[in-house]
Amino acid sequence: MAESGTLFKRHAAGQVAAALKDTPVVMINGPRQCGKTTLARGFAGKGRAYLTMDDDTVLEAARSDPAGLVRGLDCAIIDEVQRAPELLRAIKRAVDDDRRPGRFLLTGSANVLTLPHVSESLAGRMEVISLLPLSMTEVRGAKPAFLESAFEGRVATAPETVVGDDLVDAVATGGYPGMLQRRDRKRRQAWARDYVKAIVRRDVRDIADVERLDRLPRLLQVLAHYSGRLVNFAQAGGRIALDDKTTRKYVTILEQLFLVRRVEPWFRNRLKRMIKTSRLHFLDSGLLAAVIGATPERIAGDRALLGPLLETFVFSEILKQAGWLDKACMLYHYRDKDQDEVDIVTQNDSGELVGIEVKASATVSASDFRGLKKLAGACGKDFKLGVVLYDGDATVPFGDRLFAAPVSCLWG
C-alpha cells in the first residue's frame, strides 16, 4: 500500500532538518500512510540516495547482505526500515567508521525501539522523531499554540470556531492524508478498512510471530469500544476467546504499529502507576470512527457516539503538540478513589501540569470541573491550567486557572 502524498506543511520538518545537521542517523517513526515518505523525500538530493524496503528486490538485498547494501551507501534515505531490522546493525558499523551528521535518514512504520537489539545498537547515534497523522494545525496551516499557552496559564484563541456538524465531520475524518483526500464518507470508510487489513497482512509479520493473526482485526474492533476508557484486558480479550496474557501481547503489537496507546494514571508517587488501570486510546479519531462505523449521520442520531470519538480526537491533538514542545511531556489520566476523573493530564519535565477534560456538549457546568479541581489541589503551584473543551464557541472562566473553552482552541 503506497503512502499517500500530501501538500500539508509538517511541523516535524524543522525537527528533522535540525537533527540531520548534528546526528548521524535520524529516524522518522510513525504509522503507515501518515506522510513519513513524503516528509523524508523532501530531504532527498544532494547525494542522498533513496531506497524503500517496500521494494521486494531491495528488501531481499537488505535481508541477505545488509552490510553489503549499506557499504555502498554514503548518504541515504531508507524507507520502512522495520521490514529489515538487520540493516540497523550494519548502519551502526557504518556510522562508527564515519560519524558525519545526516548520513542516514530512516523511516519506520513500527516502533523499532521496542524491537530486540535495536535500541542498544544505535544508542547515542540516532535521534527518533515521531510523525503521527496530520494535526488540525497542519491541516489548517496554523501554529500549534494551545499546549504552549496552557503551560503559561493561558487559553489559546481559536482563529475560527468549529462547532456542531463541522466539528463532528473533523472528528470523524481524523488526520490520515488518505482520509482527508476523500470527500465521500463511504470512500473514507473503505480506505480505513483496507488500511487495517494491509497492516495485519504485512506489518504485523515484520515485527512479531503471531499464531492467531485472524484475531488481531477482531481485537482491534473490541478495543475500539474501549477508546477513552479504562481497559480490562481479560474482559476485552475474553470477548474473542483470548486470554489475558495473549491480549496484552496483541495490544503491545497494536501499540508498536501506532494504532492504539495505553495511558497510565497520574500519581505523585510514580510507583503507584505500575499497579493501576490504564486507559486506552486510538491514535486517530477517523480510524476509530471507521472501525466502529460511526458516520456523521449515525452520530447525529446517537449523540452518545461522539463522546469517545471527541476524546480520542483531543488526545491525538495533544499528543502531537506535546512532541513539538521544547520541554519533554508525558500524557496521563487522573482518577481518584471517588471516581472523579480528568481525561488528559499533561506533565512536562519541570513537573508542571495541565489538565484537560473533554465534553461532547454545547454547555458546561461547574460540576464538570470536579476532577480538575481535585487535580489542582493535589498539584498546588505546579498546576498551570485546567480546561474543559466543549462543543461551544466561547471561552469562559470557572475559577482560579480553570476555563471552559471551544475544542477549536486546540488549533489556536
Secondary structure per residue as TSV (DSSP state, phi and psi in degrees):
chain	resnum	aa	ss	phi	psi
A	1	M	-	360.0	114.6
A	2	A	-	-73.0	147.8
A	3	E	-	-75.5	135.7
A	4	S	-	-70.1	139.1
A	5	G	-	-79.7	163.0
A	6	T	-	-155.1	146.2
A	7	L	-	-98.5	3.1
A	8	F	-	-72.0	138.4
A	9	K	-	-78.0	125.2
A	10	R	-	-94.0	133.1
A	11	H	T	-65.4	-24.7
A	12	A	H	-73.8	-12.1
A	13	A	H	-59.4	-39.8
A	14	G	H	-65.5	-36.8
A	15	Q	H	-65.1	-41.2
A	16	V	H	-64.7	-46.0
A	17	A	H	-60.0	-42.6
A	18	A	H	-65.2	-41.7
A	19	A	H	-66.2	-37.3
A	20	L	H	-64.7	-19.8
A	21	K	T	-81.1	-17.5
A	22	D	T	-138.8	4.5
A	23	T	-	-130.1	132.1
A	24	P	S	-62.7	-38.8
A	25	V	E	-126.6	128.7
A	26	V	E	-122.6	130.1
A	27	M	E	-115.1	124.4
A	28	I	E	-95.9	112.9
A	29	N	E	-115.7	129.0
A	30	G	-	177.2	178.7
A	31	P	-	-68.5	157.3
A	32	R	T	-58.4	148.7
A	33	Q	T	68.2	18.3
A	34	C	S	-95.9	-6.1
A	35	G	S	113.3	11.9
A	36	K	H	-63.4	-45.8
A	37	T	H	-63.0	-44.1
A	38	T	H	-60.1	-44.2
A	39	L	H	-64.5	-46.7
A	40	A	H	-63.5	-41.6
A	41	R	H	-68.5	-16.1
A	42	G	T	-66.8	-15.7
A	43	F	T	-104.8	11.0
A	44	A	-	-74.0	172.2
A	45	G	B	90.1	-177.9
A	46	K	T	52.8	43.0
A	47	G	T	81.7	3.7
A	48	R	B	-95.2	108.0
A	49	A	E	-71.4	160.4
A	50	Y	E	-123.9	125.9
A	51	L	E	-130.9	145.0
A	52	T	E	-126.5	135.7
A	53	M	T	-77.1	-0.1
A	54	D	T	-81.8	-8.0
A	55	D	S	-87.1	117.5
A	56	D	H	-60.1	-34.8
A	57	T	H	-68.0	-45.2
A	58	V	H	-64.8	-40.5
A	59	L	H	-61.7	-43.3
A	60	E	H	-62.8	-41.0
A	61	A	H	-63.7	-40.3
A	62	A	H	-65.9	-39.1
A	63	R	H	-77.7	-34.6
A	64	S	H	-83.1	-33.4
A	65	D	-	-147.6	70.1
A	66	P	H	-60.1	-39.3
A	67	A	H	-63.8	-40.9
A	68	G	H	-64.9	-40.1
A	69	L	H	-64.0	-47.5
A	70	V	H	-68.8	-33.2
A	71	R	H	-58.7	-31.2
A	72	G	T	-85.4	4.6
A	73	L	-	-112.0	124.5
A	74	D	S	-89.7	-39.5
A	75	C	S	-154.8	125.4
A	76	A	E	-152.6	155.7
A	77	I	E	-102.9	127.0
A	78	I	E	-121.6	114.6
A	79	D	E	-93.2	140.0
A	80	E	S	57.7	51.2
A	81	V	G	-67.5	-18.0
A	82	Q	G	-64.0	-18.1
A	83	R	G	-74.6	-17.9
A	84	A	-	-138.5	69.6
A	85	P	T	-61.2	-16.6
A	86	E	H	-58.7	-27.3
A	87	L	H	-62.5	-29.2
A	88	L	H	-66.0	-35.7
A	89	R	H	-68.9	-38.4
A	90	A	H	-65.0	-38.5
A	91	I	H	-64.8	-40.0
A	92	K	H	-56.8	-47.4
A	93	R	H	-63.4	-38.6
A	94	A	H	-63.7	-43.5
A	95	V	H	-78.8	-22.4
A	96	D	H	-66.0	-32.1
A	97	D	H	-81.4	-27.8
A	98	D	-	-147.5	100.9
A	99	R	-	-95.2	27.6
A	100	R	-	-56.5	139.1
A	101	P	T	-68.2	149.6
A	102	G	T	75.9	18.5
A	103	R	S	-68.4	-40.1
A	104	F	E	-129.9	125.3
A	105	L	E	-111.9	114.2
A	106	L	E	-109.2	153.4
A	107	T	E	-125.7	150.1
A	108	G	E	-145.4	136.2
A	109	S	S	-98.6	11.4
A	110	A	S	-135.9	152.2
A	111	N	-	-72.3	89.3
A	112	V	G	-64.8	-21.5
A	113	L	G	-68.5	-14.6
A	114	T	G	-93.1	-5.2
A	115	L	S	-81.6	150.4
A	116	P	T	-57.5	136.5
A	117	H	T	69.7	1.6
A	118	V	H	-83.5	-50.7
A	119	S	H	-60.1	-40.5
A	120	E	H	-74.1	-27.8
A	121	S	H	-70.8	-29.3
A	122	L	T	-118.3	16.4
A	123	A	T	-58.7	130.1
A	124	G	T	80.8	-4.9
A	125	R	T	-115.8	-13.3
A	126	M	E	-131.6	138.1
A	127	E	E	-109.3	131.6
A	128	V	E	-104.5	127.2
A	129	I	E	-118.3	122.3
A	130	S	E	-80.8	139.4
A	131	L	-	-131.3	114.9
A	132	L	-	-104.0	174.0
A	133	P	S	-52.6	160.9
A	134	L	-	-54.7	137.1
A	135	S	-	-85.2	164.6
A	136	M	H	-65.3	-29.6
A	137	T	H	-65.8	-36.6
A	138	E	H	-72.6	-40.7
A	139	V	H	-61.6	-38.5
A	140	R	T	-99.0	3.3
A	141	G	T	66.0	34.6
A	142	A	-	-106.2	162.1
A	143	K	-	-84.2	133.5
A	144	P	-	-76.1	99.1
A	145	A	-	-113.5	-12.5
A	146	F	H	-59.5	-54.6
A	147	L	H	-70.2	-39.0
A	148	E	H	-60.8	-44.4
A	149	S	H	-64.1	-39.4
A	150	A	H	-61.6	-40.7
A	151	F	H	-69.6	-14.8
A	152	E	T	-94.4	4.3
A	153	G	T	83.7	17.4
A	154	R	-	-122.7	152.8
A	155	V	-	-96.0	125.4
A	156	A	-	-64.5	150.9
A	157	T	-	-94.0	127.0
A	158	A	-	-73.6	131.2
A	159	P	S	-65.5	-27.5
A	160	E	S	-151.3	144.8
A	161	T	-	-92.0	128.5
A	162	V	-	-114.8	116.5
A	163	V	-	-136.3	171.4
A	164	G	H	58.5	-131.9
A	165	D	H	-61.9	-34.3
A	166	D	H	-66.5	-38.6
A	167	L	H	-67.9	-43.5
A	168	V	H	-58.6	-42.4
A	169	D	H	-63.8	-41.7
A	170	A	H	-63.6	-42.5
A	171	V	H	-66.0	-43.5
A	172	A	H	-72.8	-17.2
A	173	T	H	-89.5	-40.6
A	174	G	-	73.3	-156.3
A	175	G	S	-120.2	2.7
A	176	Y	-	-69.9	130.4
A	177	P	H	-53.5	-37.9
A	178	G	H	-62.7	-29.3
A	179	M	H	-80.1	-42.2
A	180	L	H	-65.2	-30.0
A	181	Q	T	-78.4	-9.3
A	182	R	-	-109.1	112.4
A	183	R	-	-76.6	-32.7
A	184	D	S	-73.3	126.0
A	185	R	H	-66.4	-34.8
A	186	K	H	-65.5	-36.5
A	187	R	H	-67.4	-34.4
A	188	R	H	-64.0	-43.7
A	189	Q	H	-65.4	-37.9
A	190	A	H	-64.1	-41.2
A	191	W	H	-61.0	-45.9
A	192	A	H	-63.5	-42.0
A	193	R	H	-62.2	-44.4
A	194	D	H	-64.9	-35.2
A	195	Y	H	-62.1	-48.7
A	196	V	H	-63.3	-42.7
A	197	K	H	-60.3	-43.0
A	198	A	H	-65.4	-39.5
A	199	I	I	-64.1	-46.0
A	200	V	I	-66.4	-38.6
A	201	R	I	-68.7	-33.9
A	202	R	I	-119.8	-56.0
A	203	D	I	-68.4	-34.3
A	204	V	H	-60.8	-42.0
A	205	R	H	-64.3	-26.3
A	206	D	H	-72.6	-25.1
A	207	I	H	-117.4	-11.0
A	208	A	-	-155.7	153.8
A	209	D	-	-95.8	104.7
A	210	V	-	-113.1	118.5
A	211	E	S	-73.3	-39.8
A	212	R	-	-114.1	69.0
A	213	L	T	-61.2	-29.7
A	214	D	T	-66.6	-17.6
A	215	R	H	-80.9	-20.4
A	216	L	H	-62.6	-48.5
A	217	P	H	-60.6	-36.8
A	218	R	H	-67.8	-39.3
A	219	L	H	-65.0	-39.7
A	220	L	H	-60.1	-38.8
A	221	Q	H	-64.7	-40.6
A	222	V	H	-64.5	-46.0
A	223	L	H	-64.6	-26.8
A	224	A	H	-58.1	-30.4
A	225	H	T	-83.6	-2.8
A	226	Y	T	-104.5	-4.7
A	227	S	B	-58.5	126.0
A	228	G	T	85.0	4.3
A	229	R	E	-121.7	163.2
A	230	L	E	-64.6	140.4
A	231	V	-	-118.1	128.8
A	232	N	-	-104.1	107.9
A	233	F	H	-67.3	-36.2
A	234	A	H	-62.5	-40.8
A	235	Q	H	-70.2	-44.1
A	236	A	H	-63.7	-48.3
A	237	G	H	-67.1	-32.9
A	238	G	H	-60.3	-25.3
A	239	R	T	-67.6	-21.1
A	240	I	T	-125.1	27.8
A	241	A	T	63.1	39.0
A	242	L	-	-111.4	139.5
A	243	D	-	-79.4	171.3
A	244	D	H	-59.4	-45.0
A	245	K	H	-62.7	-45.1
A	246	T	H	-67.2	-40.0
A	247	T	H	-59.8	-45.5
A	248	R	H	-62.3	-39.3
A	249	K	H	-61.5	-44.5
A	250	Y	H	-69.4	-36.2
A	251	V	H	-63.7	-38.9
A	252	T	H	-60.2	-40.6
A	253	I	H	-63.0	-43.8
A	254	L	H	-64.9	-31.5
A	255	E	H	-68.6	-42.6
A	256	Q	H	-61.4	-27.8
A	257	L	T	-93.1	9.0
A	258	F	T	62.8	35.2
A	259	L	S	-96.6	-37.0
A	260	V	E	-134.5	166.5
A	261	R	E	-145.0	129.1
A	262	R	E	-84.6	140.4
A	263	V	E	-123.4	122.3
A	264	E	-	-77.9	155.4
A	265	P	B	-72.7	150.6
A	266	W	-	-88.1	132.4
A	267	F	-	-142.5	151.5
A	268	R	S	-62.4	-40.5
A	269	N	S	-86.0	107.9
A	270	R	G	-61.1	-31.2
A	271	L	G	-63.2	-29.7
A	272	K	G	-65.6	-26.0
A	273	R	G	-62.9	-27.0
A	274	M	G	-72.0	-19.1
A	275	I	G	-117.5	6.6
A	276	K	S	-103.8	165.3
A	277	T	-	-78.3	135.4
A	278	S	-	-86.4	157.0
A	279	R	E	-95.3	157.0
A	280	L	E	-117.8	138.5
A	281	H	E	-132.2	136.6
A	282	F	E	-69.4	152.0
A	283	L	S	-92.2	-2.1
A	284	D	-	-147.4	126.9
A	285	S	H	-71.0	-29.8
A	286	G	H	-67.4	-41.0
A	287	L	H	-66.6	-40.8
A	288	L	H	-60.5	-45.4
A	289	A	H	-60.2	-39.7
A	290	A	H	-67.9	-39.4
A	291	V	H	-65.2	-38.4
A	292	I	H	-95.7	1.3
A	293	G	T	69.2	33.1
A	294	A	-	-91.8	83.6
A	295	T	-	-78.3	160.9
A	296	P	H	-55.5	-32.9
A	297	E	H	-66.3	-43.2
A	298	R	H	-65.5	-39.5
A	299	I	H	-64.0	-38.0
A	300	A	H	-61.6	-33.5
A	301	G	H	-87.6	-18.0
A	302	D	-	-142.2	87.3
A	303	R	G	-62.2	-19.7
A	304	A	G	-63.5	-23.0
A	305	L	G	-66.8	-26.3
A	306	L	H	-71.1	-32.5
A	307	G	H	-53.7	-59.4
A	308	P	H	-62.9	-36.2
A	309	L	H	-65.4	-42.7
A	310	L	H	-66.6	-39.2
A	311	E	H	-64.9	-39.9
A	312	T	H	-63.0	-42.2
A	313	F	H	-59.2	-48.6
A	314	V	H	-65.7	-44.0
A	315	F	H	-56.3	-45.1
A	316	S	H	-63.2	-42.5
A	317	E	H	-63.9	-42.0
A	318	I	H	-67.4	-41.4
A	319	L	H	-59.4	-42.4
A	320	K	H	-64.9	-46.2
A	321	Q	H	-65.9	-33.2
A	322	A	H	-61.2	-33.9
A	323	G	H	-72.8	-14.7
A	324	W	H	-99.2	-6.3
A	325	L	S	-76.0	153.8
A	326	D	S	-67.9	-37.6
A	327	K	S	-89.3	136.9
A	328	A	-	-64.2	141.9
A	329	C	E	-129.6	148.0
A	330	M	E	-121.5	147.5
A	331	L	E	-109.8	134.4
A	332	Y	E	-134.3	179.3
A	333	H	E	-126.4	163.0
A	334	Y	E	-124.3	135.0
A	335	R	E	-154.3	124.3
A	336	D	-	-103.6	-176.8
A	337	K	T	-64.8	-21.9
A	338	D	T	-88.3	3.8
A	339	Q	-	67.1	23.2
A	340	D	-	-79.5	136.6
A	341	E	E	-129.0	159.2
A	342	V	E	-131.1	126.2
A	343	D	E	-62.4	-44.9
A	344	I	E	-135.9	125.6
A	345	V	E	-117.0	119.7
A	346	T	E	-107.7	122.9
A	347	Q	E	-123.0	127.5
A	348	N	E	-90.8	175.3
A	349	D	T	-74.0	-1.5
A	350	S	T	-92.5	-2.0
A	351	G	S	88.4	3.0
A	352	E	-	-79.0	146.2
A	353	L	E	-126.1	148.0
A	354	V	E	-128.0	129.5
A	355	G	E	-106.2	136.7
A	356	I	E	-131.3	123.4
A	357	E	E	-110.8	142.5
A	358	V	E	-116.3	130.8
A	359	K	E	-133.6	119.9
A	360	A	-	-85.0	61.0
A	361	S	S	-147.7	158.5
A	362	A	S	-89.0	-0.6
A	363	T	-	-130.9	154.3
A	364	V	-	-132.0	140.2
A	365	S	-	-120.9	167.7
A	366	A	G	-60.0	-31.0
A	367	S	G	-66.6	-20.4
A	368	D	G	-70.2	-11.5
A	369	F	G	-100.9	6.6
A	370	R	H	-58.9	-48.2
A	371	G	H	-65.8	-39.9
A	372	L	H	-64.1	-38.7
A	373	K	H	-65.3	-39.5
A	374	K	H	-66.9	-40.0
A	375	L	H	-63.2	-42.4
A	376	A	H	-61.5	-40.7
A	377	G	H	-64.7	-34.4
A	378	A	H	-75.3	-24.3
A	379	C	H	-99.9	-25.0
A	380	G	G	64.4	-133.1
A	381	K	G	-67.0	-17.4
A	382	D	G	-73.3	-15.6
A	383	F	E	-79.3	113.4
A	384	K	E	-94.5	-36.4
A	385	L	E	-163.3	143.1
A	386	G	E	-125.7	128.6
A	387	V	E	-136.7	136.1
A	388	V	E	-100.2	112.6
A	389	L	E	-87.2	129.1
A	390	Y	E	-140.5	171.0
A	391	D	S	-85.9	62.0
A	392	G	S	-135.7	-173.4
A	393	D	S	-125.7	9.5
A	394	A	-	-128.8	144.7
A	395	T	-	-96.8	122.1
A	396	V	E	-128.6	126.6
A	397	P	E	-72.4	142.2
A	398	F	-	-128.0	29.6
A	399	G	S	127.1	-174.1
A	400	D	T	-62.9	115.8
A	401	R	T	62.9	23.3
A	402	L	E	-124.1	132.2
A	403	F	E	-143.5	149.7
A	404	A	E	-97.8	137.6
A	405	A	E	-148.3	149.9
A	406	P	E	-62.7	147.0
A	407	V	G	-56.3	-33.3
A	408	S	G	-67.5	-6.7
A	409	C	G	-62.8	-20.7
A	410	L	G	-60.0	-29.9
A	411	W	G	-111.4	29.1
A	412	G	-	-89.2	360.0
